[in-house]
Amino acid sequence: MRYGRIKIYAGSTGKRFAKRMCAYLGQELGDADTIRFSDGNIFVRVNESIRDQDVYIVQPIAKDPNNEFTELLFWIDAFKRASANSVTAIIPYFGYAKGDKKDEPRVSIRGRVCADCIETVGVDRVVTMDLHSPQVQGFFSRPMDHLYGQSLLCAYARSLGIVNDDLVVVSPDAGFAKNARMFAAELGCDSAIGDKARAGHDENAKVLDIIGNVEGKNCLIVDDFTISGGTLADVAHGLKERGAKNIYAFLSHVVLSEKGVKRIEDSPIELLVSTDTVECPEAEKSSKIKLLSAAPLFARSVELIHDHHSISHVFSEDLTQRFLNCSFDPTETLDN
């Protein structure tokens, strides 16, 4: 389907995802350039007229968050100055959503600062998926559409044939327990919770206990993202110590480094499944990691937003199956 007034553009880290969205919609990616100078300055330029058009800019805030976020602000400003009818920020992974509260003295609520900046430069709408803290939606006064990867991940779990009476969904900590229960309800199985403690603001957490019966069970660890792979590996070892059989991990986002990928490969986890919201070459090389494309989910949301319909339609089962059948080569070469 082609639209006369929709234009999808990509920031420097959103090109692959945006191209997959365009492939689903049957249109070309917008013509624009990002240039980074030797002193670190970022320059963005739109190479075609967008007057009175509805513009969508795709930019995850992930592995280089400060530069990616700054670039996103410049894009929104450029589109507004070029007289776009509306500008929607497509942020598949919003890394600063982790900064959702002031839980100790003299710290910044980073998610709120980011929301204020995005709105100040003139964004009309934001679309993202599986925020670390859903309350971040309240930081925005403009419309924000919050998508969920759960149905896509659950559909893939069923396709693997691992959903049966022996499966237990495991949350790595109490903070994700509510989400884990929703996963378990959709899959029709029991749930368990890891008791995790974190001493400081680093990526090292210690799993102290597993609450729930996992002995003789296959376990499906669910979480919103992983950076170091440490928590997933620790939970997997804890599950094995308590008699679990096969262990899988299903996540919304993967932000792994090469060291993190090795930690997953050395762990008892049989398979880690996530989406492609973050371009992660290290993960793509691993035989233990499978990436599903969430681009059709976002593309369908763009269709619905543009036609002034509710985006709740994207969560229907038939659409989820269509998304699973939408295959992309994760190692495809993209034009500069």
N, C-alpha and C positions, 0 to 999 in steps of 0.2 A: 504494500500500500504506500502511495506517495502523498505527501502533504505539501501544499504550496507555501504555507506560512511557518512550518516547523523547520528549524535549523539546529542540527546537533554538532557541537564543536568539542574538541578535546584539549585538555591541558597536557603538559609534557608526560605525566604519568597515567593519563587516562585514555591514551590512543587505542590500545588494543580493546579495552572494554567498550569504548565508544564505537569502534568499527563493528564490533559484534552486535551492538544495539542497532546500528544502521543496517547491518545485514538482515536482522529480523524485520526491520521496518521497510526494507527495500529502497533505501536511499543512500546517497553519498555523504560522507563526512564533510563538514564545512571546511572551507579553505582558510587556514590561520596558521600563524607561526609563533613559537616560543623561542626566544634567544636568551642565553645566559652568558653574560660577559665575564671576562677573566677576573674581574674584581668582585664577582658574585651578584651583580645587578641583573635583574630579570626584566626582559622586554617582551611584551605580547602585542600582536598585530592581527587584525581581521582583514583578509585580503579580498573581501567582496561586500556588497551592500547588504545590510540586514535591516534597513529601515522598515518599521511596522511589522517585523517578523517576530515570532515567538522563538526565543533562543534558549538552548539547553547546553550548559557547559559541564563536561564530565571531568572530574578531578578527585581521585581518592586522596585523603590526607593520611598517609601511612608511614612509609619507611624513611622519608625525608620531610617530616611534617612541617617544619618551619618554612622551608622554601615552597613546598606544595601549597600551603595555606596562603602565603603571600602572593603566589602566582594566581591562585583562585580569586583573590581580591582584585588583582589587576585586570583579570578577564571580565569580571562583572562590571567594573568601571568602564572598560573599553566598550562593552556592548551597550551600556546605558548611554555613553557619549555618542555612539553610532546610531542612536534613535531606534533601538529595538523596541518592539511593542511590550515584551516581557522578557525577563531573564530568570531562568530556573537553574539553580546549582544542583547538579547530580553528584552527590558525594557518596559513592558506594561504601566506603569505609571512612568514618569520621573519628580519627584517632584521638582527638582532644575531648571526645565524649567521656573519657576516663576522668577528666577533671570536672566533676559534677557537684562538688560540695566543699565546704570549708570545715574540715574535720579536725583541724588543729590550728593554733594561733599563727597569724602572719603568713598565710598562704593565699595564692590566687585561685579563684574558681575559673579555671582556664576555659572550660566549655562555654561559660557565660561570656567571657571576653571575646571568644571566637564568634559567637552568635551576634554580639553587638557589632563587631567589625563587618561581618557579612551583610548585616542589614543596613549599616551606615553607608556602604558603597552602593546600595540600591537593589539588592536581590528582591525578586518578587515571590519566589517560592524555593523551598529546599526539599530534595528527595534523598533519603538515605536508607540504610538497611541495618537492622539489628544493632542499635546503639548499645554501648556498654551499660549506660544508665538511661532508661527511657525518659526519666524526668528532664533530660536535656531538651526535649521538645518544648518544655515550658520556658526555656531561655529565649525562644524565638517568638516575636509578635506576628511575623508573617506566616502564611501557611507552611506547614511542614508535613510531608508524607513519610511515614515510617513503615518501610517494608520489612517482611520477615522471611527468612530462608528456611524456616522449620518444615514447611510442607514439601519443599524441594528435597531437603535432606532426608525426610522420612520416606518419600517416594523412592529415593535411591536405596535406602536401607531395605525396603521391601523387595526391590529389584535384585538385591544380592541374596535374598532368601535367608536372611539372618533374623527375621522377626518371627519369633515363636514363643512358646511358654517358658523357654529357658533364658530369655533375654531380660536383662535388667538395665535400665537407663540410669547412669551415674552422673550426678553433679559434682564437680571437683571441689566445691565449697558451698557454704550456706547461701551466699549471695546469688547463685544461679539455680538454687533449688526449685524456685517457682517455675522457671523455664524448663527445667528437667522434668518436672511433673507434667507440664503441658506436652513435652515430647513423649513421655510415657503414656499419657492418655491417648494421644494420636496413634501410637503404635500398639496400644492395648497391652502394656506390660507393667511390671513393678518398677520402682525407682529406689535409689540409694543416694547418700550424700557423703562427700568427703569432708573431713574436718581439717581445714587448712589455716595455717598461721603465717603471717608475714611480719618480720621484725622491722623492716625499713622500707624506703621508697625505691627498692631495687626490683629485679625480676626474679628474686629467689624467695620461694615460699616453701614451707614444710607441711606435708600432709601428715596429720597426727593420727587420724583414725578414719574408718569407714563405717558410717551409720546405715545399717541395713544388711540383709542377707544376700551374699554374693557367692557363697560356696557352691561349686558345681554349676554355676551359671555363666552364660556368655554376657559380657558387659559392654555397654555402649556409652562411653564418656561423651558428654555434650558440654559445649562452652561457646561463648561468643567469639573469642579469638585466642591466639597464642603468639607470643613473641619469641620466647626462649625455648619453649617446649618442656621446660622444667616441671611445671605443675602436672602436665599430662603424663610425663614419664613417672613422676613420683606416685600419682594416683594409680597408674597401671601396675607398678611394682607392689603397691599396697593391696591391690585387688588380687594379684597373683599369690601374695602371702596369705590371703584369706580364702584361697581355694578356687578362685575364678578360673574359667576355661579360656575361651577366645576373647580378646579385648579389642574393641574398635573405638575410634574417636571421631566424632562428627562436630565440626565447627562452622561458624558463619564466615570467619575471616582467618587467613593465614598471613602472618607478618614475620615469617621465620628467616633467620640468618642461616648461613651454611652450618654454623655450630649447632643451631637449634634443630636443623634437619637431621644432623648426625645423632643428636640426642633422641629424636623420635625413632630413627632407624635402629638404635641400640636398645630401645625399650621393648617391653613385651607387647606393645601395640601391633596388631596384625595389619591394620589399615587405618589411615587418617583420611577423612573425606571433608572437603571444604569447598568454598566457592572461589571464583576468580575476581573478587572485588579488589584485591591487591595483586599487582603484577609481581610475582615472586619466583624468579628464575631458579633459585635454590630448591624450592619445593617441587618445581616441575620436573627436575631431574631425578627425583626419588621414586623408586618403584613402590614405596610404601604409602605414597600420597596421591590421592585422586582429587582433581579439581573439577567441579561442575560449574557451568557458566550461569551466573545470575543476570547476565546482560538481557536475555529475553524478558525476565521479570521487570527490569527497569524500562525496557522498550515498550512493553505492553502498558506500563503505568503512564508513560509519556502519551501513548495513544488515548488513554482514558482521560488524562488531565486535559489534553488538547480538545477533546470532544465534550468536556464538562460532565464527565461521568464519575461515579465513585470508583476508587481503585480497589475496592473490596473484591472485584471480579478476578483480580490476579491470583487470589488464593483458592480458587475453585480447583477441584481435583483434575478435571480434564485439561485445564491450562497447565497445571504442574506436570502432567504427563507429556504434554507437548514440549515443555521446556526441557525435560529430560531427553527427548528425542532430537533436540536441537544441538547437534554436535559441532564442536570447534576444535581445531588442532591447537593445543596449548603451546606448541613450539613454532607456530607460524611466524614468518618474517613479515614485519610491518615496514611500510615505506616511511621515510623520515618526513 
